[in-house]
Amino acid sequence: MEDIYRILDMMNDSRKKVLATIIRVTGSAYKKEGSQMLFFEDGTQIGMLSAGCLEMDLAIQAQQVLKNQMAISLQYDMSEETDLAWGQGAGCNGIIDILLEPVSEIYQRDLNVVKKLLATDKTIAMLKKYPESEEYMFIPNDGEPFGRWSGQIPRINFDLKSGVIAEQPIFLHIYQPKPRLIVFGAGPDAQPLVTLAAETGFSVTVCDWREEFCQKKNFPQAARLLVDFPTKLMEKISISADDFVVIMSHHFQRDQQILLSLIDKKLRYLGVLGPKERTKRLLQCDNVPEWIHSPIGMPIGAKGPIEIAVSVVAEMIEVWRKPVCERVESR
């Protein structure tokens, strides 16, 4: 979902580096405000800001930033469709402003704090003065601000999208923790779902009472594996309103226990594998609530575990990307 997790994992790398951030998009673009990319002194790159149109020039500019140790702001006009325009005929119809800044030791230290806070499910707002100023501030939604800042700190709305604040030369970005996916069921068909969800950006927990299935060798990309029966599992997991849950153990009684224990919780996403008639029987009712995804996944005619995994992850991404107001209205 976001390159920032990969970028934060590289913060302790001893090589000199430059962080590139999209701070403004006018029109359409491959990626939006807040998207980030990391350039190392040896040419290594982490992440993407375009479909390959800008990265070569950004790499050249990043070397200059490293040399001068001074942030710069660049603008790329991708709106022209001729080969004479920037982007070699990309025709993305957007103008993109990008901030390139050297990662100092102090900035690196603070980004490591951001990584730790995200791992504890904290949402963090970042304020940055640009382009020439080195001042920035990180503000957790639950905790004390940290960074380098002078003057008054603007009031933050954590539901705002990333971008420039009004007419001020201040960029706001909201760092969100990875969405958590809890998969109940560790059968072979769960493996492609867990792999794809993890690669997409979910932190995945796999739960099953069958230890022979619920093993790291079967789910190497899972963040957590829990082996126990449904009633015990519910005691081990603190499920929140932001969580995504998929029920797919293929065991009617176990699935029913899990579903009935979750029915009163306000989850971001609850999907049940199998036809809707089965879900009705699990719920012991004639109608499945609209907010329960059954049948699970996008209706793409998926066949087999891999295609079903694609349809489920696509549906979860759609739910994750909904604006906050739409999330509230849907429940």
C-alpha positions as CSV (number, residue, x, y, z in Angstrom):
1,M,0.0,0.0,0.0
2,E,2.7,2.5,1.0
3,D,6.4,2.4,0.3
4,I,7.0,4.2,3.6
5,Y,7.2,0.8,5.5
6,R,10.1,-0.3,3.3
7,I,11.7,3.1,3.6
8,L,11.5,3.1,7.4
9,D,13.1,-0.4,7.4
10,M,16.1,1.1,5.7
11,M,16.6,4.1,8.0
12,N,19.4,2.5,9.9
13,D,21.4,1.8,6.8
14,S,24.7,3.6,7.1
15,R,24.7,4.9,3.5
16,K,23.9,8.6,2.9
17,K,20.4,9.0,1.6
18,V,17.8,11.4,0.2
19,L,14.0,11.2,0.9
20,A,11.7,12.3,-1.9
21,T,8.1,13.2,-1.1
22,I,5.2,14.2,-3.4
23,I,3.9,17.4,-1.7
24,R,1.4,18.5,-4.3
25,V,-0.5,17.1,-7.3
26,T,-2.5,19.2,-9.7
27,G,-4.6,17.0,-12.0
28,S,-4.0,13.3,-12.2
29,A,-0.8,11.4,-11.3
30,Y,0.4,7.8,-10.8
31,K,0.8,8.5,-7.0
32,K,-0.6,11.1,-4.7
33,E,0.5,13.5,-2.0
34,G,2.5,11.9,0.7
35,S,4.0,9.2,-1.5
36,Q,7.7,8.8,-0.7
37,M,10.9,7.3,-2.2
38,L,14.4,6.8,-0.9
39,F,17.6,7.4,-2.9
40,F,21.0,6.2,-1.6
41,E,24.4,7.6,-2.5
42,D,25.4,4.4,-4.4
43,G,22.3,4.7,-6.7
44,T,20.1,2.2,-4.8
45,Q,16.4,3.2,-4.8
46,I,13.5,2.2,-2.6
47,G,9.9,2.9,-3.7
48,M,8.4,4.7,-6.7
49,L,6.8,8.1,-7.3
50,S,5.8,7.6,-10.9
51,A,5.4,4.8,-13.5
52,G,9.1,5.2,-14.3
53,C,8.8,8.7,-15.9
54,L,10.6,10.7,-13.2
55,E,12.9,8.3,-11.3
56,M,15.9,8.8,-13.6
57,D,15.9,12.6,-13.2
58,L,15.1,12.4,-9.5
59,A,18.1,10.2,-9.0
60,I,20.3,12.8,-10.6
61,Q,18.8,15.6,-8.5
62,A,19.2,13.4,-5.4
63,Q,23.0,13.3,-6.0
64,Q,23.0,17.1,-6.0
65,V,21.1,17.2,-2.8
66,L,23.6,14.9,-1.2
67,K,26.4,17.0,-2.4
68,N,25.0,20.3,-1.2
69,Q,23.2,18.8,1.8
70,M,20.2,21.2,1.1
71,A,16.6,20.3,0.4
72,I,15.1,21.4,-2.9
73,S,11.6,21.4,-4.4
74,L,11.0,20.3,-8.0
75,Q,8.0,20.5,-10.3
76,Y,7.2,18.2,-13.2
77,D,4.6,18.9,-15.7
78,M,3.2,15.6,-17.0
79,S,0.1,17.1,-18.7
80,E,1.5,17.4,-22.2
81,E,1.2,14.4,-24.4
82,T,3.9,15.2,-26.9
83,D,7.4,13.8,-26.7
84,L,8.7,17.4,-26.3
85,A,7.1,17.6,-22.9
86,W,8.4,16.2,-19.6
87,G,7.7,12.5,-19.2
88,Q,8.3,11.6,-22.8
89,G,4.7,11.6,-23.8
90,A,3.4,10.0,-20.6
91,G,0.2,12.2,-20.8
92,C,-0.7,11.8,-17.1
93,N,-2.4,15.1,-17.1
94,G,-0.9,16.2,-13.8
95,I,1.6,18.6,-12.4
96,I,3.7,17.1,-9.6
97,D,5.7,19.0,-6.9
98,I,8.3,16.9,-5.2
99,L,10.5,17.7,-2.2
100,L,14.0,16.2,-2.1
101,E,15.7,16.4,1.3
102,P,18.9,14.9,2.8
103,V,18.3,12.5,5.7
104,S,20.4,13.9,8.6
105,E,21.2,11.8,11.6
106,I,18.6,13.7,13.7
107,Y,15.9,13.2,11.0
108,Q,16.9,9.5,10.7
109,R,16.5,9.1,14.5
110,D,13.1,10.7,14.5
111,L,12.0,8.5,11.5
112,N,13.0,5.4,13.6
113,V,10.7,6.7,16.3
114,V,7.9,7.0,13.7
115,K,8.6,3.3,12.8
116,K,8.2,2.2,16.4
117,L,5.0,4.2,16.9
118,L,3.5,2.8,13.7
119,A,4.2,-0.7,15.0
120,T,2.1,0.1,18.0
121,D,-0.9,1.1,15.8
122,K,-0.3,4.9,16.3
123,T,-1.3,7.3,13.6
124,I,1.2,10.1,13.2
125,A,0.9,13.5,11.5
126,M,4.0,15.1,10.0
127,L,4.4,18.8,9.5
128,K,7.3,20.0,7.3
129,K,8.3,23.5,6.3
130,Y,9.7,23.6,2.7
131,P,11.7,23.8,0.6
132,E,14.7,25.4,2.3
133,S,13.8,24.9,5.9
134,E,14.9,21.9,7.9
135,E,12.1,22.3,10.4
136,Y,9.6,19.4,10.8
137,M,7.3,18.0,13.5
138,F,5.9,14.6,14.1
139,I,2.6,14.5,16.1
140,P,1.2,11.1,17.3
141,N,-2.5,11.0,17.7
142,D,-1.8,9.7,21.2
143,G,1.5,11.1,22.6
144,E,4.0,14.0,22.6
145,P,5.2,15.8,19.5
146,F,8.8,15.5,18.5
147,G,11.1,17.0,15.9
148,R,12.6,20.4,15.1
149,W,10.1,23.2,15.0
150,S,9.9,26.9,15.7
151,G,6.7,29.0,16.0
152,Q,3.1,28.0,16.4
153,I,2.1,24.4,15.6
154,P,-1.0,24.3,13.4
155,R,-4.0,22.4,14.7
156,I,-4.1,18.9,13.2
157,N,-7.0,17.0,11.8
158,F,-5.9,13.4,11.5
159,D,-8.7,12.7,9.0
160,L,-7.3,15.1,6.5
161,K,-5.6,14.0,3.3
162,S,-1.9,14.7,2.8
163,G,-1.0,18.0,1.1
164,V,0.0,21.6,1.5
165,I,-1.8,23.5,4.3
166,A,-3.7,26.4,2.8
167,E,-1.3,29.0,1.4
168,Q,1.4,28.3,4.0
169,P,4.7,26.7,3.0
170,I,3.9,23.7,5.3
171,F,3.3,20.2,4.1
172,L,1.0,17.9,6.1
173,H,1.3,14.1,5.8
174,I,-0.6,11.5,7.8
175,Y,1.3,8.2,8.5
176,Q,-1.1,5.4,9.0
177,P,-0.1,2.1,10.7
178,K,-0.4,-1.0,8.5
179,P,-4.0,-2.3,8.4
180,R,-4.3,-5.5,10.3
181,L,-5.9,-8.6,8.7
182,I,-6.9,-11.5,10.9
183,V,-7.4,-14.8,8.9
184,F,-9.3,-17.5,10.7
185,G,-8.3,-20.7,8.9
186,A,-4.9,-21.9,7.9
187,G,-5.8,-24.3,5.1
188,P,-3.8,-24.4,1.9
189,D,-6.2,-22.0,0.2
190,A,-5.3,-19.3,2.9
191,Q,-1.7,-19.3,1.8
192,P,-2.0,-17.1,-1.3
193,L,-4.4,-14.7,0.5
194,V,-1.9,-14.2,3.3
195,T,1.0,-13.8,0.9
196,L,-0.8,-11.3,-1.3
197,A,-2.2,-9.3,1.6
198,A,1.2,-9.1,3.3
199,E,2.8,-8.0,0.0
200,T,0.1,-5.4,-0.5
201,G,0.7,-3.8,2.9
202,F,-1.4,-5.6,5.5
203,S,0.0,-6.9,8.8
204,V,-1.5,-10.5,8.8
205,T,-2.3,-12.7,11.7
206,V,-3.3,-16.3,11.0
207,C,-5.4,-18.3,13.5
208,D,-6.3,-22.0,13.5
209,W,-6.7,-24.8,16.0
210,R,-4.7,-27.2,13.7
211,E,-1.1,-26.8,14.5
212,E,0.0,-28.8,11.4
213,F,-1.5,-26.1,9.2
214,C,-0.7,-23.0,11.2
215,Q,3.1,-23.0,10.9
216,K,5.6,-20.4,9.8
217,K,6.8,-22.5,6.9
218,N,3.3,-22.3,5.4
219,F,2.9,-18.6,6.1
220,P,6.4,-17.0,6.1
221,Q,5.0,-13.5,5.5
222,A,2.5,-13.6,8.4
223,A,3.3,-11.2,11.2
224,R,1.7,-13.5,13.8
225,L,0.5,-17.1,14.1
226,L,-1.9,-18.2,16.8
227,V,-2.9,-21.8,17.4
228,D,-6.0,-22.5,19.5
229,F,-9.7,-23.1,19.4
230,P,-12.1,-20.2,18.6
231,T,-13.1,-19.4,22.2
232,K,-9.4,-19.2,23.3
233,L,-8.4,-17.3,20.2
234,M,-10.9,-14.5,21.0
235,E,-9.2,-14.1,24.4
236,K,-5.8,-13.8,22.8
237,I,-6.8,-11.2,20.1
238,S,-7.8,-7.6,20.9
239,I,-9.9,-6.9,17.8
240,S,-10.5,-3.2,17.0
241,A,-12.8,-1.3,14.7
242,D,-10.0,-0.8,12.2
243,D,-9.3,-4.5,11.7
244,F,-10.0,-6.7,8.7
245,V,-11.2,-10.2,9.3
246,V,-11.6,-13.2,7.0
247,I,-13.2,-16.4,8.1
248,M,-12.2,-19.4,6.0
249,S,-11.6,-22.5,8.1
250,H,-14.1,-24.7,6.1
251,H,-15.3,-26.1,9.4
252,F,-19.0,-25.1,9.9
253,Q,-19.1,-25.2,13.7
254,R,-15.7,-23.4,14.1
255,D,-16.7,-20.7,11.5
256,Q,-20.0,-20.3,13.3
257,Q,-18.3,-19.8,16.6
258,I,-16.0,-17.2,15.2
259,L,-18.7,-15.3,13.2
260,L,-21.2,-15.1,16.1
261,S,-18.4,-13.8,18.4
262,L,-17.7,-11.0,15.9
263,I,-21.2,-10.1,14.8
264,D,-21.6,-7.3,17.4
265,K,-18.1,-5.8,16.8
266,K,-17.7,-2.8,14.5
267,L,-15.0,-4.1,12.1
268,R,-13.6,-2.3,9.1
269,Y,-14.1,-5.5,7.1
270,L,-15.6,-8.9,7.8
271,G,-15.6,-11.5,5.0
272,V,-16.8,-15.1,5.1
273,L,-15.7,-17.6,2.5
274,G,-18.4,-19.6,0.8
275,P,-21.8,-18.9,-0.7
276,K,-24.3,-16.6,1.0
277,E,-26.7,-19.5,1.9
278,R,-23.9,-21.0,4.0
279,T,-23.4,-17.6,5.8
280,K,-27.1,-17.4,6.5
281,R,-26.9,-20.8,8.1
282,L,-23.9,-19.7,10.1
283,L,-25.8,-16.7,11.3
284,Q,-29.0,-18.7,11.8
285,C,-31.0,-16.0,10.0
286,D,-32.7,-15.4,6.7
287,N,-30.6,-12.3,5.7
288,V,-26.9,-11.5,5.8
289,P,-26.2,-7.9,7.0
290,E,-24.9,-5.8,4.2
291,W,-21.7,-4.9,5.9
292,I,-20.7,-8.6,6.0
293,H,-18.9,-9.5,2.8
294,S,-20.6,-12.7,1.7
295,P,-19.8,-14.1,-0.8
296,I,-16.3,-12.7,-0.2
297,G,-14.2,-10.8,-2.7
298,M,-14.8,-8.7,-5.8
299,P,-17.2,-10.3,-8.3
300,I,-14.6,-11.1,-11.0
301,G,-15.5,-14.7,-11.6
302,A,-12.5,-15.9,-9.5
303,K,-11.7,-19.6,-9.6
304,G,-9.1,-21.3,-7.4
305,P,-7.2,-20.0,-4.3
306,I,-5.0,-17.5,-6.2
307,E,-7.8,-15.8,-8.1
308,I,-10.0,-15.7,-5.0
309,A,-7.1,-14.2,-3.0
310,V,-6.8,-11.4,-5.7
311,S,-10.6,-10.7,-5.5
312,V,-10.5,-10.6,-1.6
313,V,-7.4,-8.3,-1.4
314,A,-8.9,-6.0,-4.0
315,E,-12.1,-5.7,-2.0
316,M,-10.2,-5.0,1.2
317,I,-8.2,-2.3,-0.5
318,E,-11.4,-0.7,-1.7
319,V,-12.7,-0.6,1.9
320,W,-9.3,0.6,3.2
321,R,-9.2,3.5,0.7
322,K,-12.7,4.8,1.6
323,P,-12.7,8.3,3.1
324,V,-13.4,8.3,6.8
325,C,-16.9,9.8,6.4
326,E,-17.9,7.0,4.1
327,R,-16.5,4.4,6.5
328,V,-18.7,5.8,9.3
329,E,-21.8,6.0,7.1
330,S,-21.4,2.4,5.9
331,R,-21.9,1.1,9.4
